[in-house]
Amino acid sequence: MRIAFLLTEFPVISELFIVRQITGLLERGHEVTIFAEPSANPARHERIEAFGLLERTVFRSAAPASMPARLSGLLRVARAEPTRGALSVLRTANPLRRGQEALNARLAYAVHGWAGAGDFDLVHAHFGPNGVVAVDLRAVGCFDAPVLTTFHGHDINVLPGGPGARGYDRLFNEGDAFTFNSQFLVDKAATLGCPPERSEILRMGVELPPSDEMRRPATGPMRVLTVARLVPEKAVRDAIAAVQRAVAGGAELRYRIVGGGPLEVELKAQIASAGLEEIVSMTGAASEVEVRQAYRESDLFVLPSIRAADGSEEAQGLVLQEAQAMGLPVLTTSIGGIPEGVDDGGSGYLVPPGDVDALAARLTECANDPELRERLGRRGRELVEERFDIERLNDRLVAVYEDTIRGRSGATTQI
């Protein structure tokens, strides 16, 4: 099959799951072309270079932020395309299909490269807004292939609640298939009008490391790890507060936070204020290899997620599966789709979101019982093998593609 991936930016450091899908398809003999804007902060995934993914990417220019600049650039965009692409650029301004959206000219910039890329068997859009772009690009003649859209969380939990809440109407009417990483997300999408008969759970998978690359138990203080973007919904501040209480109660542990984000300064101030500089370290964003090493050097993984003020919450919590694949027990919260990927009491523990006391109690329990950590870690590895093995899930992805191509159930509108 020839598959096109429609993304916002590429490569993005927090989207290794997309890279795993693409390289899994290439390993299975399929052809992949990526359409995206270049990432402002490119990821350092080892697979990107090994599979030559940048050479497989058609990079488009971002639409200028100001309306005058966007409109003045339209002629340049049209001239850069072959005749078929130039006609598609002109069709993006059709108000009968896109209403007031036709006036902002953003879609015209997404036309770039499609006319010269050849035919595709299927177009796979990651994140809801890109699914909308995909059905619109099909409507203006950029390609003639079924569109599958994968939703991840923020695109269902937050975006539909803002301006243009009906923005998925065209997508749900015309898209051929939709995949979600949890039942939690399927249910939320259904309330927005996503057709259940074209919806399917396809979880994001992780690689299963060989046993000699899994975590290495050590003596001494329990080594606790969080890998996360430092944003409100990850609630890393709750983990720091829980560590403070556990240490005050006599627990011996060290806590490492891997990741960057807008709350970095605030969290460092919290650590200093609590006098935890010798206990808690923040090491910033890391590469795939560095993150894997951090898992190996840890004894427990913590992700105390909450629902943020804007509605953001975890749809799957992929890092929890990455940690469990490495044999780490996990301590997290019962929110969103997280419970679908953790065996509470078997591979780790779920506590109520925002409950720092419960977090501290479980931290203390695990710090005092290495054998408990070993038992939880073994079950976590089994759980990932059963539900989140990337090889099995990539096989399933190919089957979903084949079903979608055969079915082509969406209403294809062209203008």
N, C-alpha and C positions, 0 to 999 in steps of 0.2 A: 504493500500500500504506500501511497504518497500522502503524507500527513503534513498539514501546515499548523504550526502553533502560533496563535495570536496572543501576545503578551503586552503588558504596559511598558516595562523596561527589561533589559537583559544585558548581562547576568546580574541578578539581585542576590545579595548575601543571605537573605532570609528565605530564599525560595529554592533551596536544594532539592526539595521534593519534586519540582518541575524538571530539574536537570536529571533526576533519577528516572522519571518517566521517559524523557527524550532519549537518554542513552540506552534504556531498556528496549525501546523500539528499534534503535539502530542495531543493538546486539541481536535482535530477532530478524534482521534483514530488511526492515522497512526504511523508507526514505523520509527524512524530516527536514522541513524548512521553517525557520523561526522568523516571525515578523514582530519587531519591537523597536522602541526608542533605546538608544544606548544608555546604560545605567550611569547615574552621576557618581555612584560609589560601587564600582564593579566588584563582584564576588571573586573569591580566590579558590573556587572549587577545582580540585585536581582533575575531575572528569571533563571539565570544559576544554582544557587543552588536549587531554588524551583523545577525545572524540572530535576535536576540531569544530566545536560548536559555534565559535565566532565566525568561522568561514561558512557556516550553514545559516547565518542570520542575515536577513535583509533589514538594515537599520534605516528607520525613517526619522525625519526631523520632527521635533516637538512643535506643535502649533504655538506660535507666539502668544504671549499672555494677553496682549492688548488687541482689541478688535480691529483698529486701523491697521496694525502690523499684519494681522492675520489676513485681512482682506487684500492688502497690497501684495502679499506674497502668493496669492492664489494663482496669478498668471504665471509666476515662476514655477509653481508646483505643476501646473498643467503642461507647461512647455517641456518640463523634464521627463514627461511620460510619453510612451508611444501613443499612437492615435487612440487605441482602445482605452488606455489609462486616462488620457485627456478627457475623453467622453465621460468616463466615470467620475472625474473631478467635477465636471459640469452638473452631472445628475445629483451630486450630493446636496445641491442647493434647492432641491425640489421641496417646496413647503407642503405639498399635498400629502407627502409621506411623513415628514419629520417636523412639521409645524414650525414653531419658533426656533427649534434647534437648527433648522436649515440656515438661519442667518448667522450663526456663530462660526461657520466655516471650519470647525475642528475636524470633521470627518474627512474633508478633502486631503488633509495631510496624511491620513491613514491609508489612502489609496496607493501610496508610493510602493513600487516594486511588484505589485500583484500581476500586472499585465505581462511582465516579462518572466514570471516564475513558472509558467506552464500550468498544467491541470493538476488538481488534487483530488484524492478520493474522499477526504474529510478534512474539515477545519476544526481544530480544537482550541477553544478560547478559555483561558484561565481567568477567573473572576468575572462576576456578572457584567460590569460595564464593558468589558471586552467582548462578551457575548452579544451585547447590543450593537457594538461596532461591527461584529462579524455578520450579523443578519443584514445590517445596513450596507456593508460592502458587497454582500451577495446581491442585494437588491439593485445596486448601481452597476452591476456587471463585472465586478472584480474576479469572481470565480463562480462556478456552478457545482457546489458540493454540499453535502449535509453539514450542519453546524452542531457540534457538541460543546456545551458550556459546563465548566466545573466551577462550583461555588465553594468558598473556603471559610466564610464566617462574617467578616466585616461587611462584605458585599450583600449579605442578607440581614445581619443584625443591626447595622447602622445606616447604610446608604439609602435604603428605601424609605426611611423615616424622615429624610430631609426634603428639600425642594425637589420637585419632580418625582414624587413618590410613585407615580404610575410609569416610571421610566422603563420598567421591565415588561410592559404590556406587549410590545412588538416582539421581544425576545421569547416570551412564554408562548405567544401565538405561532411564531415562525420557526423557533429553534427546534431542532430535530431530536435532541436528547440532552439530559441534564444529569450531572453526577454531583454527589455530596459526600463529605467525609464522615457524616454521622447521621443517625436517625433524627437527632435533635435538629439538625439543619434542614433535613427533608421536611419535617413538620412545620418549621417556620416558613419555609419557602411556599408550602401549600397554602398558607394563609394569605400569601401575596398573589396567588393565582397560578403558581407553577403546576403544570398538569401532572398528576401522580403517575399516569400511565407512561410518561416519558422520563420519569425520575428514577434514579438508582443510587444506592449507597456504594461508593467505591472509595475506600479509605486510602489515605496517603500512606505509603509503605516505607520501610527502612531496610537497610542492608543488615544481614545477620553476620556479625563478625565471627571468625573461628574462635575456638575456646582460648587459644593462647593470646588473643587480642582483647579479651574481656577484662573486666576490672580485676585488680589484684588486691585482695584483702590485706590489711596491714594492722599491726598493733599500734597502740597509742590512741590519741584522740580521734573520734569519728570524723571523717572528712566529708563535709556536706557540700553539694554543688547545685547551683542554678545556672542554666543557660537560657537567656531570654533577652528580648529587646526591653529596654528600661522604659516602659510605658505604664500608665496607671493600671490597666487591666491585669498585668502580671503580678502586681501587689508585692514586689520585692521588699518594700518597706515592712510588710507584715512578717516576712521571713526574718529580716534583721531584728525586728522587735521580739520575735519568738526565740531567736538565738540568744538575745540578751537575757530573757527570762530563764531559758534552759541553763545557761552558764551560771546565772545567779543562784540557781537551784542545785548546782554541783555537777552538771553534765560536762564532760570533756569533749570538745569538738572544735573544728576549724571550718569556716564557711567561705567558699569561693564563689564569686559572682562573675560569670562570663557574659559579655554583651555590652552594647552601648545604647544610647537613646537620650531623650530629652530630660529624663529624671536623674541623670548621672550625678550632677552637682548636688542635687537635693539628697540623694542617697549617701554620698560621701559625707555630707554634713551630718546626717543621721548617725552614721558609724562613729564619727568623731565625737559627737555629743554624748553618745552612749559609752564612750571609752573602749570601743571594740577594735581599735586599729590592729591589735595583735591577734585578734580572733577572726576578723572578716577582711577579705581582700577583694578588690574589684580590678579585674585584669583586662577589661575592654573587649571589643569585638575580636573574634578569632576565626581562623580558617577551618575548613572541614577536618584537616589532620590535627590541628590544635585542639578542637573540640573533642575529637575522639580520644586524644590523650588525656584530656581533663576527665572524661568518663572513667578511663582506666584507673586514674589516680584518686577516685572518690569511693565513698562507702554508702552514700545516700543522696538521692536527688530530690530537690524541693521545688515545687511550682505552686505558690499559694494564690492562684488566680481568683479574681473577683469580677463582677460586672461593673464596668466603668460608667461614668456619668453619661457618656454618649451612647451607651447601649452595647459597647464592645464586650465580648466574652469569648472564651475558648470554644471553638467548634469541635476540635479533636485534641489539640495539645500534642503535636507530633513529637516534641522533645521528650515527652514521657515515654513514648514507644522507643525512641533512640536510647534512652537511659535503660529501660528494661531489657532491650536487646543486648546491652553490655553487662547484664547481670546486676544492675543497681535496683534496690528497692526504691519506691517512690512515695513521697508524701505530698499530697495535693488536695484540691478542694472539689466538692460535689457541685459543680456548676457546668452549664452548657453540655457539650458532648464528652467531657472528660470521663464521667463514669463508664462510658462505653469502652474505654481503653485501659481500665485499671481494675484488677480483681481486689476489691476492698477487703482487707484482712488476709488476702492471699499473696498478692504481689506488691502490696503497699497499703497505704491508708488514705481514705477520703475524710476530710474534716469540713465543717461548714465554712463557706467563704467569709473572710474577715474575722474568724475566730482565732485570735493570736494565742489565747490560752490553750486551745486544743492543739494547735501547731506545736507549741512549746512542750506540751505533755508527750506528744508522739516523738518529738525530737529526743527528749530525755529517755523515753522507753527504748528507742533504737540505739541511742548512745550507750546504754547500759547492758545491751544484749546482742553481742556479735552473732550468736547463733540464730537469733531472730532475723537479723539482716541477711544472713546466708539463705535461710529458708525463703524469705520474701523475694530475694534476688533470683533464686532458681525458678520460682513460679513466674516471675516477670518474663524471663527468657522464654519459657514455655508459651506464655500468652502471646508474645510477639510472633513466635513461630507459627502459632495457630491462626492468627488474624491479620498480621501486619507485615508478613514477609514480602518484600518488594518484588521478588521473582514471581510469586504467585499472583500478586496484584497486577503486575505488568502483563501477565498472561490474560488476566481478566479484562484489562484495559483493551487489549487487542480484540477480545471477544465482543466487548461493548462496541468498539468501532465497527466490527463486521455486522453486528445486529443493526446498528444505526444506518449503515450504508444500505443494507437490505430493506430496512423499514422505510426510511425517509418519510416519516409521518408528519413532519411539520409542513405548514403551508408556505411554499416558496413564493415570495412576492418580488417581482422585478419591475423597475421603472425605467 
